[in-house]
Amino acid sequence: MARSCPLCENQPLRPMRAAEVEVDTCPRCHGVWFDRGELERFPDRPSVRAILEAARDAPSRCRCPACGEPLARVVTRACPVDVCIVCEGVWLEAGGFEQLEGVTDLRLAPGPATHAMRCLHCARELSLQEAYAYEGDVYCGLCRPPGASTVSVPAARGSRTG
């Protein structure tokens, strides 16, 4: 069964060879999907192990093309990375692979995620304040299904409020 782009509705991903590694690309948005361990096969790119812990507490905006679970969006200093904590696959938006070249430290960007998400139904860009989540997918206020809740970013571990 062909995998679909996690961002472009009903858009099949196409296999592409890069440095002896077969990755999947979206012909519409030009994002790239790496199965578990594939990103690490590029010696000038960082290991995703560094962001897996942060991914457990990160918001989701789309689903994994490999296993269907929500992809956690982790905003690093280099670029945003969508990672599946179940199968450990990685989605990089167009240009993300290039932005990771030579990066050895995938530290998280300071503060809350600032990169916009898109409504699954109408593809409108949304800030965290405008986004609603339902079963791991993100919707705008007009398209949200019954039972959707506002998207929130979990507080950092060990942080105190008040």
Steps between C-alpha positions, in 0.01 A plus 500: 500500500635842403571745779336840495648837585418591861424860394349479149167323496490191273849565361705181464866519597753402235818305570828675429859386543738733679854381577397132481202558733144472371283773652146609414421847368182694435483641145261773620658648816850349452517364854711189567415188705778297663421158645667405828877525472508652151588855608792362701643344181599852393819569699460878477151494658414457870344197663132534586558329835569846642142614436306184582467594868370848414265344245312317774368835630468683165178593321393320184377645173490196270523122485791268428500375140652168615286396798217757522586623850521875570831664410640715780620842383826595667641842415879489513748782449572365149144435376171345608500119502190279503587167658299186574571373850357159404698409185765778534450625144576865423320753279691808388332785317649629174849630576523328840748239383732774377458700822618198699828471306794514741275532806634296790274637773123486454420716802145620521419855402424720803138565587185346356478376143460797270462322166146499365299183464243432228139391527468142378177584316551844340882533531473848658810598700429512872680629804484290817228733629278428195559123482270220614608137536295187442645147491850636436402726211478883497201706384398866486196627690276472193600143408541349846297184560279458808715412799811684378694684767738793490863415432732561789871459547580304816703683764867414509594237754618647825362846425300681763203728454394781724 
